[in-house]
């Protein structure tokens, strides 16, 4: 049975031209109220909006421009054309945000096929874009949190010690991000089992700790510790 139609946070359409223009005006108004070097302000904006890849490349471009200016290969700063700069920034942000939505959709498509190796590689690639729940942008935070749930569930199903350890390392931030939010699960069977994504994440963490408690060769002491962690994880999701 296929998963239900996901939430708008994952598959929302790209903004219209009107939205883009409004975003540029809002961005200009926000910049006028903030004091400080324009590039630093814009750079922070990338990370606050969950656009970590774009933010990194923006910093590289700023450094490149400074080098060109110092070597007198260029005499004009891009920020001298503010309208162009803001349009550039907003379009790049929109591109990364759309990319995140489509990457999440790609995982859902791949998981329904039989190419396990391809699904595995896609998870590794997409994780570079999606494992960032620590952002001020609620939409980006939700997207990342949903991906973490799917990725951790995938790692648990593989069941290898390294995969289980990886899952327990990425889940805590996602659980914290989902706490207090009304996000609903968008995967089967979680949609029928849990009222919130936070509860589903906590239950997944508990199940992974129980798997770790049953690993071959584990001592009674460590098995008990992992069982206790599983109980705590369940309690957090209530």
MODELLER restraints for C-alpha pairs under 7 A, 6 or more apart:
rsr = mdl.restraints
at = mdl.atoms
rsr.add(forms.Gaussian(group=physical.xy_distance, feature=features.Distance(at['CA:3:A'], at['CA:186:A']), mean=6.89, stdev=0.5))
rsr.add(forms.Gaussian(group=physical.xy_distance, feature=features.Distance(at['CA:3:A'], at['CA:187:A']), mean=5.39, stdev=0.5))
rsr.add(forms.Gaussian(group=physical.xy_distance, feature=features.Distance(at['CA:3:A'], at['CA:188:A']), mean=5.61, stdev=0.5))
rsr.add(forms.Gaussian(group=physical.xy_distance, feature=features.Distance(at['CA:4:A'], at['CA:186:A']), mean=6.40, stdev=0.5))
rsr.add(forms.Gaussian(group=physical.xy_distance, feature=features.Distance(at['CA:4:A'], at['CA:187:A']), mean=6.96, stdev=0.5))
rsr.add(forms.Gaussian(group=physical.xy_distance, feature=features.Distance(at['CA:6:A'], at['CA:186:A']), mean=5.44, stdev=0.5))
rsr.add(forms.Gaussian(group=physical.xy_distance, feature=features.Distance(at['CA:9:A'], at['CA:139:A']), mean=6.09, stdev=0.5))
rsr.add(forms.Gaussian(group=physical.xy_distance, feature=features.Distance(at['CA:9:A'], at['CA:143:A']), mean=6.80, stdev=0.5))
rsr.add(forms.Gaussian(group=physical.xy_distance, feature=features.Distance(at['CA:10:A'], at['CA:101:A']), mean=5.08, stdev=0.5))
rsr.add(forms.Gaussian(group=physical.xy_distance, feature=features.Distance(at['CA:10:A'], at['CA:143:A']), mean=6.10, stdev=0.5))
rsr.add(forms.Gaussian(group=physical.xy_distance, feature=features.Distance(at['CA:11:A'], at['CA:101:A']), mean=5.69, stdev=0.5))
rsr.add(forms.Gaussian(group=physical.xy_distance, feature=features.Distance(at['CA:14:A'], at['CA:98:A']), mean=6.47, stdev=0.5))
rsr.add(forms.Gaussian(group=physical.xy_distance, feature=features.Distance(at['CA:24:A'], at['CA:86:A']), mean=6.12, stdev=0.5))
rsr.add(forms.Gaussian(group=physical.xy_distance, feature=features.Distance(at['CA:24:A'], at['CA:87:A']), mean=6.47, stdev=0.5))
rsr.add(forms.Gaussian(group=physical.xy_distance, feature=features.Distance(at['CA:24:A'], at['CA:90:A']), mean=6.82, stdev=0.5))
rsr.add(forms.Gaussian(group=physical.xy_distance, feature=features.Distance(at['CA:43:A'], at['CA:55:A']), mean=5.91, stdev=0.5))
rsr.add(forms.Gaussian(group=physical.xy_distance, feature=features.Distance(at['CA:43:A'], at['CA:58:A']), mean=6.87, stdev=0.5))
rsr.add(forms.Gaussian(group=physical.xy_distance, feature=features.Distance(at['CA:43:A'], at['CA:59:A']), mean=6.90, stdev=0.5))
rsr.add(forms.Gaussian(group=physical.xy_distance, feature=features.Distance(at['CA:46:A'], at['CA:52:A']), mean=6.47, stdev=0.5))
rsr.add(forms.Gaussian(group=physical.xy_distance, feature=features.Distance(at['CA:46:A'], at['CA:54:A']), mean=6.81, stdev=0.5))
rsr.add(forms.Gaussian(group=physical.xy_distance, feature=features.Distance(at['CA:46:A'], at['CA:55:A']), mean=5.01, stdev=0.5))
rsr.add(forms.Gaussian(group=physical.xy_distance, feature=features.Distance(at['CA:47:A'], at['CA:55:A']), mean=6.14, stdev=0.5))
rsr.add(forms.Gaussian(group=physical.xy_distance, feature=features.Distance(at['CA:47:A'], at['CA:135:A']), mean=6.70, stdev=0.5))
rsr.add(forms.Gaussian(group=physical.xy_distance, feature=features.Distance(at['CA:48:A'], at['CA:135:A']), mean=5.43, stdev=0.5))
rsr.add(forms.Gaussian(group=physical.xy_distance, feature=features.Distance(at['CA:48:A'], at['CA:136:A']), mean=4.90, stdev=0.5))
rsr.add(forms.Gaussian(group=physical.xy_distance, feature=features.Distance(at['CA:48:A'], at['CA:137:A']), mean=5.85, stdev=0.5))
rsr.add(forms.Gaussian(group=physical.xy_distance, feature=features.Distance(at['CA:49:A'], at['CA:135:A']), mean=6.72, stdev=0.5))
rsr.add(forms.Gaussian(group=physical.xy_distance, feature=features.Distance(at['CA:49:A'], at['CA:136:A']), mean=6.39, stdev=0.5))
rsr.add(forms.Gaussian(group=physical.xy_distance, feature=features.Distance(at['CA:49:A'], at['CA:137:A']), mean=4.72, stdev=0.5))
rsr.add(forms.Gaussian(group=physical.xy_distance, feature=features.Distance(at['CA:49:A'], at['CA:140:A']), mean=6.90, stdev=0.5))
rsr.add(forms.Gaussian(group=physical.xy_distance, feature=features.Distance(at['CA:50:A'], at['CA:135:A']), mean=5.49, stdev=0.5))
rsr.add(forms.Gaussian(group=physical.xy_distance, feature=features.Distance(at['CA:50:A'], at['CA:137:A']), mean=5.95, stdev=0.5))
rsr.add(forms.Gaussian(group=physical.xy_distance, feature=features.Distance(at['CA:50:A'], at['CA:140:A']), mean=5.28, stdev=0.5))
rsr.add(forms.Gaussian(group=physical.xy_distance, feature=features.Distance(at['CA:51:A'], at['CA:93:A']), mean=6.21, stdev=0.5))
rsr.add(forms.Gaussian(group=physical.xy_distance, feature=features.Distance(at['CA:51:A'], at['CA:96:A']), mean=6.29, stdev=0.5))
rsr.add(forms.Gaussian(group=physical.xy_distance, feature=features.Distance(at['CA:54:A'], at['CA:92:A']), mean=6.88, stdev=0.5))
rsr.add(forms.Gaussian(group=physical.xy_distance, feature=features.Distance(at['CA:54:A'], at['CA:93:A']), mean=7.00, stdev=0.5))
rsr.add(forms.Gaussian(group=physical.xy_distance, feature=features.Distance(at['CA:68:A'], at['CA:74:A']), mean=5.42, stdev=0.5))
rsr.add(forms.Gaussian(group=physical.xy_distance, feature=features.Distance(at['CA:69:A'], at['CA:75:A']), mean=5.84, stdev=0.5))
rsr.add(forms.Gaussian(group=physical.xy_distance, feature=features.Distance(at['CA:78:A'], at['CA:85:A']), mean=6.62, stdev=0.5))
rsr.add(forms.Gaussian(group=physical.xy_distance, feature=features.Distance(at['CA:79:A'], at['CA:85:A']), mean=6.10, stdev=0.5))
rsr.add(forms.Gaussian(group=physical.xy_distance, feature=features.Distance(at['CA:100:A'], at['CA:129:A']), mean=7.00, stdev=0.5))
rsr.add(forms.Gaussian(group=physical.xy_distance, feature=features.Distance(at['CA:100:A'], at['CA:130:A']), mean=6.92, stdev=0.5))
rsr.add(forms.Gaussian(group=physical.xy_distance, feature=features.Distance(at['CA:103:A'], at['CA:126:A']), mean=6.52, stdev=0.5))
rsr.add(forms.Gaussian(group=physical.xy_distance, feature=features.Distance(at['CA:104:A'], at['CA:147:A']), mean=6.74, stdev=0.5))
rsr.add(forms.Gaussian(group=physical.xy_distance, feature=features.Distance(at['CA:110:A'], at['CA:119:A']), mean=5.75, stdev=0.5))
rsr.add(forms.Gaussian(group=physical.xy_distance, feature=features.Distance(at['CA:111:A'], at['CA:119:A']), mean=6.29, stdev=0.5))
rsr.add(forms.Gaussian(group=physical.xy_distance, feature=features.Distance(at['CA:123:A'], at['CA:151:A']), mean=6.91, stdev=0.5))
rsr.add(forms.Gaussian(group=physical.xy_distance, feature=features.Distance(at['CA:130:A'], at['CA:144:A']), mean=5.04, stdev=0.5))
rsr.add(forms.Gaussian(group=physical.xy_distance, feature=features.Distance(at['CA:130:A'], at['CA:147:A']), mean=6.61, stdev=0.5))
rsr.add(forms.Gaussian(group=physical.xy_distance, feature=features.Distance(at['CA:131:A'], at['CA:144:A']), mean=5.80, stdev=0.5))
rsr.add(forms.Gaussian(group=physical.xy_distance, feature=features.Distance(at['CA:131:A'], at['CA:148:A']), mean=6.70, stdev=0.5))
rsr.add(forms.Gaussian(group=physical.xy_distance, feature=features.Distance(at['CA:132:A'], at['CA:144:A']), mean=5.91, stdev=0.5))
rsr.add(forms.Gaussian(group=physical.xy_distance, feature=features.Distance(at['CA:133:A'], at['CA:141:A']), mean=4.65, stdev=0.5))
rsr.add(forms.Gaussian(group=physical.xy_distance, feature=features.Distance(at['CA:133:A'], at['CA:144:A']), mean=5.17, stdev=0.5))
rsr.add(forms.Gaussian(group=physical.xy_distance, feature=features.Distance(at['CA:133:A'], at['CA:145:A']), mean=5.94, stdev=0.5))
rsr.add(forms.Gaussian(group=physical.xy_distance, feature=features.Distance(at['CA:133:A'], at['CA:173:A']), mean=6.72, stdev=0.5))
rsr.add(forms.Gaussian(group=physical.xy_distance, feature=features.Distance(at['CA:133:A'], at['CA:174:A']), mean=6.17, stdev=0.5))
rsr.add(forms.Gaussian(group=physical.xy_distance, feature=features.Distance(at['CA:133:A'], at['CA:177:A']), mean=6.57, stdev=0.5))
rsr.add(forms.Gaussian(group=physical.xy_distance, feature=features.Distance(at['CA:134:A'], at['CA:141:A']), mean=6.77, stdev=0.5))
rsr.add(forms.Gaussian(group=physical.xy_distance, feature=features.Distance(at['CA:135:A'], at['CA:141:A']), mean=6.06, stdev=0.5))
rsr.add(forms.Gaussian(group=physical.xy_distance, feature=features.Distance(at['CA:145:A'], at['CA:174:A']), mean=4.99, stdev=0.5))
rsr.add(forms.Gaussian(group=physical.xy_distance, feature=features.Distance(at['CA:148:A'], at['CA:170:A']), mean=6.94, stdev=0.5))
rsr.add(forms.Gaussian(group=physical.xy_distance, feature=features.Distance(at['CA:148:A'], at['CA:171:A']), mean=6.69, stdev=0.5))
rsr.add(forms.Gaussian(group=physical.xy_distance, feature=features.Distance(at['CA:148:A'], at['CA:174:A']), mean=6.66, stdev=0.5))
rsr.add(forms.Gaussian(group=physical.xy_distance, feature=features.Distance(at['CA:149:A'], at['CA:201:A']), mean=6.25, stdev=0.5))
rsr.add(forms.Gaussian(group=physical.xy_distance, feature=features.Distance(at['CA:152:A'], at['CA:167:A']), mean=4.72, stdev=0.5))
rsr.add(forms.Gaussian(group=physical.xy_distance, feature=features.Distance(at['CA:155:A'], at['CA:163:A']), mean=5.17, stdev=0.5))
rsr.add(forms.Gaussian(group=physical.xy_distance, feature=features.Distance(at['CA:155:A'], at['CA:164:A']), mean=6.18, stdev=0.5))
rsr.add(forms.Gaussian(group=physical.xy_distance, feature=features.Distance(at['CA:155:A'], at['CA:167:A']), mean=6.18, stdev=0.5))
rsr.add(forms.Gaussian(group=physical.xy_distance, feature=features.Distance(at['CA:156:A'], at['CA:163:A']), mean=6.77, stdev=0.5))
rsr.add(forms.Gaussian(group=physical.xy_distance, feature=features.Distance(at['CA:156:A'], at['CA:164:A']), mean=5.69, stdev=0.5))
rsr.add(forms.Gaussian(group=physical.xy_distance, feature=features.Distance(at['CA:156:A'], at['CA:208:A']), mean=6.22, stdev=0.5))
rsr.add(forms.Gaussian(group=physical.xy_distance, feature=features.Distance(at['CA:164:A'], at['CA:208:A']), mean=6.50, stdev=0.5))
rsr.add(forms.Gaussian(group=physical.xy_distance, feature=features.Distance(at['CA:168:A'], at['CA:205:A']), mean=6.72, stdev=0.5))
rsr.add(forms.Gaussian(group=physical.xy_distance, feature=features.Distance(at['CA:171:A'], at['CA:205:A']), mean=6.95, stdev=0.5))
rsr.add(forms.Gaussian(group=physical.xy_distance, feature=features.Distance(at['CA:175:A'], at['CA:198:A']), mean=5.87, stdev=0.5))
rsr.add(forms.Gaussian(group=physical.xy_distance, feature=features.Distance(at['CA:175:A'], at['CA:201:A']), mean=6.03, stdev=0.5))
rsr.add(forms.Gaussian(group=physical.xy_distance, feature=features.Distance(at['CA:175:A'], at['CA:202:A']), mean=6.64, stdev=0.5))
rsr.add(forms.Gaussian(group=physical.xy_distance, feature=features.Distance(at['CA:178:A'], at['CA:197:A']), mean=6.74, stdev=0.5))
rsr.add(forms.Gaussian(group=physical.xy_distance, feature=features.Distance(at['CA:178:A'], at['CA:198:A']), mean=5.05, stdev=0.5))
rsr.add(forms.Gaussian(group=physical.xy_distance, feature=features.Distance(at['CA:179:A'], at['CA:198:A']), mean=5.79, stdev=0.5))
rsr.add(forms.Gaussian(group=physical.xy_distance, feature=features.Distance(at['CA:182:A'], at['CA:196:A']), mean=6.25, stdev=0.5))
rsr.add(forms.Gaussian(group=physical.xy_distance, feature=features.Distance(at['CA:183:A'], at['CA:196:A']), mean=5.67, stdev=0.5))
rsr.add(forms.Gaussian(group=physical.xy_distance, feature=features.Distance(at['CA:183:A'], at['CA:197:A']), mean=5.53, stdev=0.5))
rsr.add(forms.Gaussian(group=physical.xy_distance, feature=features.Distance(at['CA:184:A'], at['CA:195:A']), mean=6.39, stdev=0.5))
rsr.add(forms.Gaussian(group=physical.xy_distance, feature=features.Distance(at['CA:184:A'], at['CA:196:A']), mean=4.60, stdev=0.5))
rsr.add(forms.Gaussian(group=physical.xy_distance, feature=features.Distance(at['CA:184:A'], at['CA:197:A']), mean=5.01, stdev=0.5))
rsr.add(forms.Gaussian(group=physical.xy_distance, feature=features.Distance(at['CA:185:A'], at['CA:191:A']), mean=5.19, stdev=0.5))
rsr.add(forms.Gaussian(group=physical.xy_distance, feature=features.Distance(at['CA:185:A'], at['CA:196:A']), mean=6.08, stdev=0.5))
rsr.add(forms.Gaussian(group=physical.xy_distance, feature=features.Distance(at['CA:185:A'], at['CA:197:A']), mean=4.73, stdev=0.5))
rsr.add(forms.Gaussian(group=physical.xy_distance, feature=features.Distance(at['CA:190:A'], at['CA:200:A']), mean=6.55, stdev=0.5))
rsr.add(forms.Gaussian(group=physical.xy_distance, feature=features.Distance(at['CA:194:A'], at['CA:200:A']), mean=5.89, stdev=0.5))
rsr.add(forms.Gaussian(group=physical.xy_distance, feature=features.Distance(at['CA:198:A'], at['CA:237:A']), mean=6.20, stdev=0.5))
rsr.add(forms.Gaussian(group=physical.xy_distance, feature=features.Distance(at['CA:199:A'], at['CA:237:A']), mean=4.31, stdev=0.5))
rsr.add(forms.Gaussian(group=physical.xy_distance, feature=features.Distance(at['CA:199:A'], at['CA:238:A']), mean=6.57, stdev=0.5))
rsr.add(forms.Gaussian(group=physical.xy_distance, feature=features.Distance(at['CA:202:A'], at['CA:233:A']), mean=5.28, stdev=0.5))
rsr.add(forms.Gaussian(group=physical.xy_distance, feature=features.Distance(at['CA:202:A'], at['CA:234:A']), mean=5.63, stdev=0.5))
rsr.add(forms.Gaussian(group=physical.xy_distance, feature=features.Distance(at['CA:202:A'], at['CA:236:A']), mean=6.58, stdev=0.5))
rsr.add(forms.Gaussian(group=physical.xy_distance, feature=features.Distance(at['CA:202:A'], at['CA:237:A']), mean=5.04, stdev=0.5))
rsr.add(forms.Gaussian(group=physical.xy_distance, feature=features.Distance(at['CA:203:A'], at['CA:233:A']), mean=6.78, stdev=0.5))
rsr.add(forms.Gaussian(group=physical.xy_distance, feature=features.Distance(at['CA:203:A'], at['CA:234:A']), mean=5.55, stdev=0.5))
rsr.add(forms.Gaussian(group=physical.xy_distance, feature=features.Distance(at['CA:203:A'], at['CA:237:A']), mean=6.94, stdev=0.5))
rsr.add(forms.Gaussian(group=physical.xy_distance, feature=features.Distance(at['CA:205:A'], at['CA:230:A']), mean=6.89, stdev=0.5))
rsr.add(forms.Gaussian(group=physical.xy_distance, feature=features.Distance(at['CA:205:A'], at['CA:233:A']), mean=6.27, stdev=0.5))
rsr.add(forms.Gaussian(group=physical.xy_distance, feature=features.Distance(at['CA:206:A'], at['CA:230:A']), mean=3.93, stdev=0.5))
rsr.add(forms.Gaussian(group=physical.xy_distance, feature=features.Distance(at['CA:206:A'], at['CA:231:A']), mean=6.64, stdev=0.5))
rsr.add(forms.Gaussian(group=physical.xy_distance, feature=features.Distance(at['CA:206:A'], at['CA:233:A']), mean=5.35, stdev=0.5))
rsr.add(forms.Gaussian(group=physical.xy_distance, feature=features.Distance(at['CA:206:A'], at['CA:234:A']), mean=6.02, stdev=0.5))
rsr.add(forms.Gaussian(group=physical.xy_distance, feature=features.Distance(at['CA:207:A'], at['CA:230:A']), mean=6.85, stdev=0.5))
rsr.add(forms.Gaussian(group=physical.xy_distance, feature=features.Distance(at['CA:209:A'], at['CA:226:A']), mean=5.45, stdev=0.5))
rsr.add(forms.Gaussian(group=physical.xy_distance, feature=features.Distance(at['CA:209:A'], at['CA:227:A']), mean=6.47, stdev=0.5))
rsr.add(forms.Gaussian(group=physical.xy_distance, feature=features.Distance(at['CA:209:A'], at['CA:229:A']), mean=6.71, stdev=0.5))
rsr.add(forms.Gaussian(group=physical.xy_distance, feature=features.Distance(at['CA:209:A'], at['CA:230:A']), mean=5.33, stdev=0.5))
rsr.add(forms.Gaussian(group=physical.xy_distance, feature=features.Distance(at['CA:210:A'], at['CA:226:A']), mean=6.65, stdev=0.5))
rsr.add(forms.Gaussian(group=physical.xy_distance, feature=features.Distance(at['CA:210:A'], at['CA:227:A']), mean=5.87, stdev=0.5))
rsr.add(forms.Gaussian(group=physical.xy_distance, feature=features.Distance(at['CA:210:A'], at['CA:230:A']), mean=6.32, stdev=0.5))
rsr.add(forms.Gaussian(group=physical.xy_distance, feature=features.Distance(at['CA:212:A'], at['CA:226:A']), mean=6.85, stdev=0.5))
rsr.add(forms.Gaussian(group=physical.xy_distance, feature=features.Distance(at['CA:213:A'], at['CA:223:A']), mean=4.30, stdev=0.5))
rsr.add(forms.Gaussian(group=physical.xy_distance, feature=features.Distance(at['CA:213:A'], at['CA:226:A']), mean=5.46, stdev=0.5))
rsr.add(forms.Gaussian(group=physical.xy_distance, feature=features.Distance(at['CA:213:A'], at['CA:227:A']), mean=6.29, stdev=0.5))
rsr.add(forms.Gaussian(group=physical.xy_distance, feature=features.Distance(at['CA:214:A'], at['CA:223:A']), mean=6.92, stdev=0.5))
